[in-house]
């Protein structure tokens, strides 16, 4: 479970609810069927109009991605894995890695290593895997665009709901008390539109983009590792090359561990 998504939504709801109470507004005013219908159904309608059904069918999967943690290998794990493979390849030959293919869970990494073992050229492997990364990134951007568009439409629909509420409230213009309540209810749609747009849909879109960027980076590291294995580079060279993808602190820690390991080996 992605704890940040859950915690963020809870914090957003609590913040709005507490703010309303501090302002002397009862949270019960949010229970407005007309406003809820305009915002939720209206936003759904605009998204349905904007995107083909083939893309809309993936929305349940997008929610799953938002609320679950990505099961991706860390950069450190990838560096260690390729270092081990480089040792095997230099000692026993590239074909010795064929036994490792079935142990790989990641389809991208398994396909890339298989291409290398089959004797494909570095240019061919880079082209094939780069196209796969680009296709994956395009799919991810499409999913993020759905929520981004929903976040754009929702606040505008909130204004529409407020206008409709104000039109209805003018029917009671002679009764100031009823008019006041009607105007208050009219702006509930605006509140819901802004809340769903900027606390839910836009953040959901950003979360999908961040997760996509992380997955793309992992795939790029795997690609560089595969090409390094194919080129016959030493484990140490591969570690140094892939460590460039790490933040400075983790990179320094990795270098220190390598230095300590070499000292211990010499002793």
C-alpha positions, -999 to 999 in steps of 0.1 A, spaced: 0 0 0 12 35 -9 10 52 25 17 87 12 -14 85 -10 -37 74 18 -21 98 44 -24 127 19 -61 121 13 -69 118 50 -49 149 58 -67 168 30 -101 158 43 -92 166 79 -78 200 69 -109 210 51 -132 197 78 -112 214 106 -110 246 86 -148 246 82 -153 240 119 -129 268 128 -148 291 105 -181 282 121 -194 262 92 -209 228 98 -193 200 77 -229 187 72 -234 214 45 -212 193 22 -239 167 21 -255 183 -10 -267 157 -35 -271 182 -63 -235 195 -59 -221 160 -55 -239 149 -87 -227 180 -107 -191 175 -96 -186 138 -97 -209 129 -126 -200 160 -145 -162 153 -141 -168 117 -152 -187 129 -182 -160 153 -194 -133 126 -190 -154 101 -209 -159 127 -237 -122 135 -238 -107 100 -239 -115 69 -259 -130 39 -241 -99 18 -247 -80 42 -224 -108 47 -199 -109 9 -192 -75 13 -176 -87 37 -148 -92 9 -122 -56 -2 -129 -45 34 -125 -61 36 -91 -44 4 -81 -10 19 -91 -17 51 -71 -26 32 -39 0 4 -41 38 5 -37 58 -3 -68 77 -36 -66 108 -24 -83 144 -34 -78 165 -7 -62 195 8 -79 218 -8 -53 203 -42 -60 207 -38 -98 244 -27 -93 251 -58 -72 233 -81 -96 252 -69 -127 284 -70 -108 278 -107 -100 268 -113 -136 299 -96 -149 321 -118 -128 304 -149 -142 306 -136 -178 343 -128 -175 351 -161 -158 329 -185 -177 317 -166 -208 285 -148 -216 266 -180 -223 270 -190 -187 244 -164 -178 217 -184 -197 211 -203 -165 202 -169 -148 175 -160 -173 148 -181 -157 155 -166 -123 147 -131 -134 112 -118 -125 114 -86 -144 102 -92 -181 123 -62 -193 155 -74 -177 149 -110 -188 143 -100 -224 174 -78 -225 197 -104 -210 182 -130 -234 190 -108 -264 226 -103 -252 230 -141 -247 216 -147 -282 244 -127 -296 225 -96 -307 245 -64 -313 246 -36 -288 229 -13 -313 200 -37 -318 196 -43 -281 196 -6 -273 170 1 -300 147 -27 -289 148 -19 -252 147 19 -257 116 16 -278 101 -6 -251 109 21 -225 94 48 -247 62 28 -252 59 22 -215 64 59 -208 38 69 -233 13 45 -217 20 60 -183 16 96 -196 -17 87 -210 -29 75 -176 -16 106 -159 -34 128 -185 -68 113 -175 -64 126 -140 -48 158 -150 -78 166 -173 -102 156 -145 -84 181 -122 -88 208 -148 -125 202 -154 -137 197 -117 -131 233 -105 -148 247 -136 -178 224 -130 -178 238 -94 -183 273 -107 -211 259 -129 -227 243 -99 -225 276 -80 -242 295 -109 -270 270 -110 -274 272 -72 -275 310 -74 -301 309 -101 -323 286 -80 -317 308 -49 -331 339 -67 -365 322 -65 -365 329 -28 -351 364 -30 -380 378 -9 -370 356 21 -335 367 32 -330 338 56 -338 312 30 -318 332 4 -288 331 27 -290 293 31 -295 288 -7 -265 309 -16 -244 290 10 -254 257 -5 -247 271 -40 -210 274 -32 -207 239 -20 -203 228 -56 -174 252 -60 -158 238 -28 -162 202 -40 -149 211 -74 -118 228 -61 -112 201 -35 -115 171 -59 -95 190 -86 -65 201 -65 -65 176 -36 -73 145 -56 -71 145 -94 -40 167 -99 -21 150 -71 -31 116 -85 -17 126 -119 15 138 -104 19 105 -84 15 85 -116 41 107 -133 66 103 -104 61 65 -104 65 64 -142 98 84 -139 111 60 -113 103 30 -134 118 45 -165 150 52 -146 152 16 -133 148 4 -169 175 27 -182 199 14 -155 191 -22 -165 197 -13 -202 231 2 -194 240 -28 -173 231 -52 -201 252 -33 -226 281 -32 -202 279 -70 -197 278 -74 -235 309 -52 -239 328 -74 -214 334 -47 -189 348 -56 -155 325 -57 -124 343 -26 -110 337 -6 -141 301 -16 -143 296 -6 -106 311 28 -112 291 34 -143 257 24 -127 266 42 -95 262 74 -115 225 70 -112 227 71 -74 224 103 -53 257 116 -41 254 103 -6 245 67 -17 273 69 -43 299 78 -17 286 50 6 289 25 -23 325 36 -30 334 33 6 320 -2 8 339 -12 -23 371 2 -9 366 -16 24 359 -48 5 391 -45 -15 412 -38 16 397 -68 34 404 -90 3 441 -79 2 445 -86 38 
